[in-house]
Amino acid sequence: MQLEQNHKLLFVGDSITDCNRSRPFGEGLSDALGTGYVALVNALIQVRHPSFPIRVVNMGVSGNTVRDLKARWQSDVLDLTPDWLSIMIGINDVWRQYDSPSMPETHVGLKEYEDTLADLVLRSQNVCQGILILSPFFIEPRRDDPMRHTVDQYRQAAHTIAHQQGCQYVDMQAPFDELLRYKNSAELSWDRVHPNLTGHLLIATTMMDALERSAPQPSVGV
C-alpha cells in the first residue's frame, strides 16, 4: 500500500468523480463522498487496510473540463494540502466537441488539455507525495467511433504527462474494454460517459490495484 497512515487522499475531477458529494468539501459521514467510485475507494481502503486511517476528500465538480480545474486548483487542491492526489479529467473536454459543435468556446482542444494538465501536475508536485492520473474513458468498444477515437487521443496525452512528470498513470479505458467484451455499453451507462454502480466499482478496484502496488508500474500503451 503506497498510502501511509493518516494520509489525506484528495480526488479531483468532473461529474464521474462528483456523484453528488457534499459542498463545499466532500468529506465526512453518510454520502459526503458522493455515491460513486470515491466512496467505493474509501470503503475498500477501510476493508482491505483497517489499520490504516486515511482521510478521503472528494472535490469533483460536475461538468468540469481541465480548464475549469485550472480556475479552482489553488482553492480546491493546493490549499487543502493533500498527501496524495487523484486526477481524472478529460471526458467533458472531448464531449463538448461532439454534443455542442456550434459552441467552440466550450471546446478544450488536445494541446490545451495536455498543456494545462501538465501545468497542474507540476504545480502540485511540491505539495503531494504522490499523484495518480486516471485516464479519461468512453464506454464504447468500437475504436473507430469518432468520440472514442478522440478520447483515446486525450488518454494518450494523460499517459505522456504521467510518464514525463513521474506520476502514476492508471488506464481506465482498458478495464472497461475488457468488461465490454461480455457486456453491452447500455448495461454499464445510459450515455456511454456516466457509469452505473458496476462501472464505478470497476474504477474503484482498478485504482485500488494501483495504490496497492509497491511502486508505479509501466502502463499499457494506448
C-alpha positions in Angstrom: 0.0 0.0 0.0 1.6 3.3 -1.1 -0.5 5.4 1.3 0.6 5.8 4.8 -1.5 6.1 8.0 -3.3 9.5 8.3 -2.5 10.5 4.8 -5.1 12.7 3.0 -6.2 11.4 -0.4 -7.9 14.0 -2.5 -9.9 13.3 -5.6 -10.5 15.9 -8.2 -12.4 15.7 -11.5 -15.8 16.1 -13.2 -19.2 14.5 -12.7 -17.9 11.0 -12.6 -15.9 12.0 -9.5 -18.5 14.4 -8.1 -21.5 12.0 -7.8 -23.5 14.4 -5.6 -20.7 14.8 -3.0 -21.2 17.3 -0.1 -20.4 21.0 -0.5 -18.2 22.9 -0.1 -15.9 19.9 0.8 -16.8 16.3 0.0 -15.7 14.7 3.3 -17.4 13.2 6.3 -20.3 10.9 7.1 -23.2 9.5 5.2 -23.0 10.3 1.5 -20.5 13.2 1.9 -18.1 11.5 -0.5 -20.9 11.0 -3.1 -22.2 7.8 -4.4 -19.5 6.8 -6.9 -16.0 5.4 -7.1 -14.6 7.8 -4.5 -16.9 6.4 -1.8 -16.1 2.9 -3.0 -12.3 3.5 -2.8 -12.8 4.8 0.7 -14.8 1.7 1.6 -12.2 -0.6 0.0 -9.4 1.1 2.0 -11.3 0.5 5.2 -12.0 -3.1 4.4 -8.6 -4.1 3.0 -6.4 -1.9 5.3 -8.4 -1.4 8.5 -5.3 -0.4 10.5 -4.7 2.5 8.0 -6.8 5.6 8.8 -6.9 7.5 5.6 -8.6 10.9 5.1 -10.5 10.9 1.8 -11.8 14.1 0.2 -13.9 14.4 -2.9 -13.5 17.7 -4.8 -15.1 16.6 -8.1 -17.4 19.1 -9.9 -19.9 18.1 -12.5 -19.3 19.5 -16.0 -15.7 20.4 -15.3 -13.0 20.4 -18.0 -9.3 20.7 -17.4 -9.8 24.5 -18.0 -12.3 24.5 -15.0 -9.8 22.6 -12.8 -7.2 25.3 -13.5 -9.5 28.0 -12.3 -10.1 26.3 -8.9 -6.8 24.5 -8.5 -5.4 26.7 -5.7 -8.5 26.7 -3.5 -9.8 23.2 -4.2 -6.5 21.3 -4.3 -3.3 23.1 -3.2 -4.9 24.9 -0.2 -6.2 21.5 1.1 -2.6 20.1 1.1 -3.3 16.5 0.1 -0.6 13.9 0.6 -1.9 12.0 -2.4 -3.9 13.4 -5.3 -6.0 11.6 -7.9 -6.9 13.4 -11.1 -9.4 12.2 -13.6 -10.4 14.7 -16.2 -10.9 14.9 -19.9 -14.3 13.5 -20.9 -16.0 16.8 -21.0 -13.1 18.4 -22.9 -13.9 15.8 -25.6 -17.7 15.6 -25.2 -18.4 19.3 -25.8 -16.8 18.9 -29.2 -19.5 16.4 -30.1 -22.6 17.5 -28.2 -22.0 21.2 -28.7 -20.2 21.6 -32.0 -21.6 25.1 -32.6 -20.1 26.4 -29.4 -16.4 26.3 -29.9 -15.7 28.4 -26.8 -16.6 25.3 -24.7 -14.2 23.0 -26.5 -10.9 22.2 -25.0 -8.5 21.1 -27.7 -5.9 18.4 -27.3 -3.0 20.8 -26.9 -4.8 23.0 -24.3 -5.7 19.8 -22.4 -2.2 18.5 -22.4 -0.5 21.8 -21.5 -3.0 22.6 -18.8 -2.9 19.2 -17.2 0.9 19.2 -17.3 0.9 22.6 -15.6 -1.5 21.5 -12.8 0.6 18.4 -12.1 3.8 20.5 -12.0 2.2 22.9 -9.5 1.2 20.0 -7.3 4.4 18.1 -7.0 5.8 20.1 -4.1 2.6 19.6 -2.2 1.8 16.0 -2.8 3.8 12.9 -2.0 2.1 11.0 -4.8 -0.1 11.9 -7.8 -2.2 9.5 -9.8 -3.5 10.4 -13.2 -6.6 8.4 -14.1 -7.2 8.4 -17.8 -10.5 9.6 -19.3 -12.6 6.8 -20.8 -15.6 6.3 -23.1 -17.8 3.2 -22.6 -17.8 2.3 -26.2 -15.9 -0.7 -27.6 -15.6 0.5 -31.2 -12.3 2.3 -31.5 -13.4 3.7 -34.9 -16.3 5.6 -33.2 -15.3 9.3 -33.6 -15.7 10.2 -29.9 -13.9 7.1 -28.8 -11.1 7.9 -31.1 -10.8 11.4 -29.7 -11.0 10.1 -26.1 -8.1 7.8 -26.9 -6.0 10.8 -28.0 -6.6 12.6 -24.7 -6.0 9.3 -22.9 -2.6 9.1 -24.6 -1.9 12.7 -23.6 -2.6 11.8 -20.0 -0.3 8.9 -20.3 2.5 11.1 -21.7 2.2 13.7 -18.9 2.3 11.0 -16.2 5.4 9.4 -17.8 7.2 12.8 -18.2 6.4 14.0 -14.7 6.9 10.8 -12.8 3.2 10.3 -11.8 1.4 7.1 -11.6 -0.8 6.5 -14.7 -4.0 4.5 -14.2 -5.6 3.5 -17.5 -9.3 3.3 -17.0 -10.2 2.6 -20.6 -8.6 -0.8 -20.7 -10.7 -2.4 -17.9 -13.8 -1.0 -19.4 -12.8 -2.5 -22.8 -12.3 -5.9 -21.1 -15.8 -5.7 -19.5 -17.3 -4.7 -22.8 -16.2 -8.0 -24.3 -19.1 -9.5 -22.3 -21.5 -6.6 -21.7 -23.2 -4.1 -23.9 -22.4 -0.5 -23.1 -26.1 0.1 -22.2 -25.6 -2.3 -19.3 -22.9 0.0 -17.9 -24.0 3.5 -18.8 -27.0 5.3 -20.2 -24.9 7.7 -22.2 -21.6 5.9 -22.5 -20.0 8.5 -20.2 -21.5 8.2 -16.8 -21.0 4.7 -15.4 -23.5 2.9 -13.2 -22.6 1.3 -10.0 -20.9 -1.6 -11.8 -18.7 0.9 -13.7 -17.9 2.8 -10.6 -16.8 -0.4 -8.8 -14.6 -1.1 -11.8 -12.9 2.3 -11.4 -12.5 1.8 -7.7 -11.0 -1.6 -7.9 -8.6 -0.6 -10.7 -7.5 2.4 -8.7 -7.0 0.3 -5.5 -4.9 -2.2 -7.5 -2.7 0.7 -8.5 -2.4 2.0 -4.9 -1.6 -1.4 -3.6 1.4 -1.8 -5.9 4.6 -1.2 -4.2 5.8 1.3 -6.9 4.3 2.7 -10.1 4.2 0.2 -12.9 4.7 0.8 -16.6 1.2 1.2 -18.1 -0.2 -0.5 -21.1 0.2 1.7 -24.2 -2.9 3.2 -25.9 
